[in-house]
Every structure is written in structure tokens, then in C-alpha cells.
């Protein structure tokens, strides 16, 4: 969903597209993070993501999950 152009494709009925919902979430402070090791494993180049998505290491994601009230989406 954070690959360029993908979230715009997801829209159900009269609801806003996933990208519109993501923009609202980003606007109120939600941070989008992508696991660098997963990108390498899947062969996804760093430039394939929307600008708001920050690429971080797996250790960073683990630390955030352990030390905060967090939701991880896979």
C-alpha cells in the first residue's frame, strides 16, 4: 500500500480511496515506515515508495513496537 500508485487503486463504493485515507492519517501525524530488510528480500527499490514512507531497519521497527503503543501492518 505504500508503493507509488498502489493505494490509489483501492477504493470501495463511495468510500474514499485508500490513498485519501492515508493522506488524512499522515495529516494527523501517523508515520509510515517500511522495513529495509524486507525491501531487499523482495527486491523492491527504495524509490518505489510514496515520499511519506520512511525506510527503516528491522531493529528500529522492533524497538518502536516494544517501546510504544504501536500497530504494525504487514
C-alpha positions in Angstrom: 0.0 0.0 0.0 3.0 2.4 0.3 4.3 1.6 -3.2 3.7 4.6 -5.5 0.3 4.3 -7.3 -1.0 1.3 -5.4 -3.2 2.9 -2.7 -5.0 4.9 -5.4 -6.2 1.6 -6.9 -8.0 0.6 -3.7 -11.5 2.1 -3.5 -14.7 0.5 -2.4 -18.0 2.1 -3.4 -18.5 5.7 -2.4 -15.7 5.5 0.3 -12.5 7.5 -0.3 -9.6 5.7 -1.9 -7.0 4.2 0.4 -4.6 6.9 -0.6 -7.1 9.6 0.6 -7.4 7.8 3.9 -3.7 7.5 4.2 -3.3 11.3 3.5 -5.8 12.0 6.3 -3.8 9.8 8.6 -0.5 11.4 7.6 -2.0 14.8 8.2 -2.7 14.0 11.8 0.7 12.6 12.5 0.7 8.9 11.5 4.1 7.7 10.4 4.5 5.2 7.6 7.6 3.0 7.9 8.9 0.3 5.6 11.3 -2.4 6.6 14.6 -2.1 4.7 15.4 -5.8 5.0 12.0 -6.8 3.6 12.6 -4.4 0.6 16.0 -6.1 0.0 14.5 -9.6 0.3 11.6 -8.8 -2.1 13.8 -6.8 -4.5 11.8 -3.6 -4.1 13.9 -0.5 -4.8 13.9 2.3 -2.3 12.5 4.8 -4.9 9.3 2.7 -5.4 7.6 4.1 -2.3 5.5 7.2 -1.7 7.5 10.1 -0.3 5.8 9.9 3.1 7.1 6.3 3.7 10.3 6.2 5.6 12.6 3.2 5.1 14.0 2.0 8.4 15.8 -1.1 9.7 14.1 -4.0 11.3 15.7 -3.2 14.6 14.1 0.3 14.5 10.7 -1.3 13.9 11.2 -3.8 16.7 12.3 -1.0 19.2 9.3 1.1 18.2 6.9 -1.8 18.7 8.3 -2.8 22.1 8.5 0.8 23.5 5.3 2.3 22.2 1.6 1.8 21.7 2.0 0.6 18.1 0.2 -1.0 15.2 2.3 -2.9 12.7 0.8 -3.8 9.3 2.3 -6.4 7.1 
